[in-house]
Amino acid sequence: MSHESVIEIANVWKIFGANALEALKAINERGLGKAEVLSEFNAVLGVADVSLSVNRGEIFCVMGLSGSGKSTLVRHLNRLLEPTVGRIMIEGTDVMGLENSALQRFRNRKIGMVFQNFALMPHRSVLDNVAMPLEIRQISKNERMRQAAAILDIVELGAWGAKFAHELSGGMQQRVGLARALAANPDVLLMDEPFSALDPLIRRQLQDEFIRLSQILKKTTVFITHDLDEAVRIGDRIAIMRDGRVVQIGTAEDIVMNPADDYVADFVAGISRLKVVRAHAVMRPVEEHVALHGPIRANSPRVDENETLSKLINMAIDSDTAILVQSQNVNVGVVTRKDLLRTVIEGTEVS
């Protein structure tokens, strides 16, 4: 995945209410919290001084409980909401500087959005629904139908193009919504809790489908969810929000192993570390292991630094020797049974 930044959000605030700027001044000068802002200014603090960047091809999950500001934040990226103050850049374009017609073109060409409710047009066929963004761009009917059919094949609904939305299950309707967002080949996908209205089994199937599509299409994606398990499954990185603020950004492994505060620690307490934590997070340097335990045996099992804790545990069951961790075939560390036990029980890196 590229580390070229596609989305840059800098110091974005959103305060709802007639006294937004006055409230912001008081927050900065007196450190008011969300409840005090509501009480004193009759204003609601939606997003508080958020700065972050999203890399090309990355699935960036923004998560938090209801009222944390995650859905408010994502709606700023295509200016469904206007920030009180702040700067938003997408592919080098200053989104806040776009006038009406330019903003409309930018939305149509650069950004696809998938909502929690499927928002399909009931009087249109599945194929016509998917072709809508191309119709808005005034692409010829034959060409837009060809492109829409190709996208339906990608989401494995090619045989359903002539059907209407009410003839499809909820999971299938959401796949049509995803296909519609992809039809215009946007640079950025915004997904606001797209699977949360679905049954758990269908939801997991769609998560798998989305992971598969992401590996094929490599779209830069901002994915909003209140479900930490979902964020861990699909996110390259995760931002955790609370009361409008981002409290931590990192990989699932970063957040599970090194929570920024007690709130994040409580949030991630129920997440199994077995498939989140990788070998590089629990290994000791080779020199340190040798100093403590002597030379590493020639028959020691070897793993890549990104191998999961689950695999390491299974290897430790089968072998009583330390496990050698490698990066590009170079020995970079050693993991022992004791290290694995400490990580599982305490949830911390070895020390």
C-alpha positions, 0 to 999 in steps of 0.5 A: 500500500502506498504512503502517498496521502490522498485525504488531508484533514487539518484542524476541522471543527464542527459546532452546530448552532447559531453561536458556533464561532462564539462557542469555539472561542470559549472552547479554545480559551476556557477548555469547555467540554461538550456538555458545557458548550451545550449548556452555555451556548445551546450549541452541539460539539460535533467534531473537535480539532480533528487532523488526520491523513488517509493514504492511497489505497488504504481502508481507513476506519473511523469508529466510536460510539453513537454521538462520537462524531464519526458520521459527522466527520465523514460528511465533511469530506464531500461537504454534505456538512460545512465545517465551522473551521478547518481545512480538507484536501482530497487529491490536492483539491481544497474541498472548502474552496469549491463553488457549487458547480465545481463541488458537484463535479468533484462529488460526481467524479472523485467520491463515491458514498455508501450509506447505511440505508441502501437508498436505491430508486425503487422504480429503476432496475438494479442495472439502472440504479448502478448506472445513475452516477454515469447518467449524471455525468452524461455518459451515453446510455450504451456505455453507462450500461456496459460499465454498470454491468461490468461492476455488477459482475464484480460484486457478483450480481450480474444476473440480477440487473433486470430485477428491482430493489424490492426483489433483492435481499438486504445484503444484495441491495447493499451490494447494489449500493456499493456497485453504484458507488463504484460505477463512476470509478471514484478515487475515494469511497466514503462508507457510513456504517454500510453493513450495520443494518444487516443480520450478523451472518450477512454482515460478515459475508459482506465484510469478506466481499468488501475485503475481496473487492478492496484487494482488486480495486484498491480504492482509498476508503474511509469506512465509518463503523461503531463495531470494533470487530468490523474495524479490526477485520477490514481496516488498515488503520483505525481512528477512535473518536470520542466526544468529537475528538480523535483519541488514537490512530493506528493499526489494530495491533497498535491500538490493542497493544498500546491503547492511548488511554483508559477509554481506548483500553476499555474499548479494545478489552474484548478484542482477541489478540490472536489474529491482531497481534503480529510476531514483530510486536512480541519478539525480543532482539536476537542478541538479548535472547542469546545473552539470556538463553544461549545460542539459538538452535539450528532447528528452530522454527522460522516465521515472518515478522507479520505472522499472527499470534495465533500461528505462533501459539500453534508453533509453540505447541508443536516445538519446545524451541524458541521461534526465530522471527525474520524480515526479508529472510534476515533474523530480527528477533526471537519469540519464546513460549513465555513471551507468548503467554505474557502477551496473551495474559497481560496484553502487552508487548514483551519488556 
